Amino acid sequence: MDSITRKAYKKLLHKAGRAIEDFSLIRNGDNILVAVSGGKDSMTMLRVLSDLKKKAPSLFL
């Protein structure tokens, strides 16, 4: 991943985490099912959710 892509990904990760918190999209005890078609958008969302779980496990209790 080049530096521009890395910077854009970090921004996306931050915005996704912020949206989850601000709008209470994920609550304690929620189960999350991610449908992945293999396209760029669904693969990116899967990676974002996975990375957020590692970086901010409190969002995924």
C-alpha positions in Angstrom: 0.0 0.0 0.0 1.5 3.3 -1.0 1.5 6.3 1.4 -1.5 8.0 -0.3 -3.6 4.8 -0.2 -2.5 4.2 3.4 -3.5 7.8 4.4 -6.9 7.4 2.6 -7.5 4.1 4.4 -6.7 5.5 7.8 -9.1 8.3 7.1 -11.8 5.8 6.1 -11.1 3.7 9.2 -11.5 6.8 11.4 -14.7 7.9 9.7 -16.2 4.4 10.0 -15.4 4.2 13.6 -16.8 7.6 14.3 -20.0 6.8 12.5 -20.4 3.5 14.5 -20.0 5.5 17.7 -22.0 8.6 16.8 -25.0 6.7 15.5 -24.8 3.7 17.8 -24.6 1.3 14.9 -23.1 -1.5 16.9 -24.2 -2.2 20.4 -23.2 -4.7 23.1 -24.3 -8.2 22.2 -25.0 -7.4 18.5 -24.0 -10.1 16.0 -22.6 -8.7 12.8 -23.0 -10.6 9.5 -21.0 -9.1 6.5 -22.0 -10.3 3.1 -19.0 -10.2 0.8 -19.4 -10.2 -3.0 -15.7 -10.0 -3.7 -15.9 -6.5 -5.1 -13.7 -3.7 -3.9 -16.4 -2.1 -1.8 -17.4 -5.2 0.2 -13.9 -6.3 0.6 -12.9 -2.9 1.9 -15.8 -2.8 4.4 -14.9 -6.3 5.7 -11.3 -5.1 6.2 -12.4 -1.9 7.9 -14.7 -3.8 10.3 -11.9 -6.3 11.0 -9.3 -3.6 11.6 -11.7 -1.6 13.8 -12.3 -4.7 15.9 -8.6 -5.0 16.5 -8.0 -1.3 17.2 -11.1 -0.5 19.2 -12.5 -3.7 20.7 -14.8 -1.7 22.9 -16.9 -1.0 19.9 -17.4 -4.7 19.4 -18.2 -6.0 22.9 
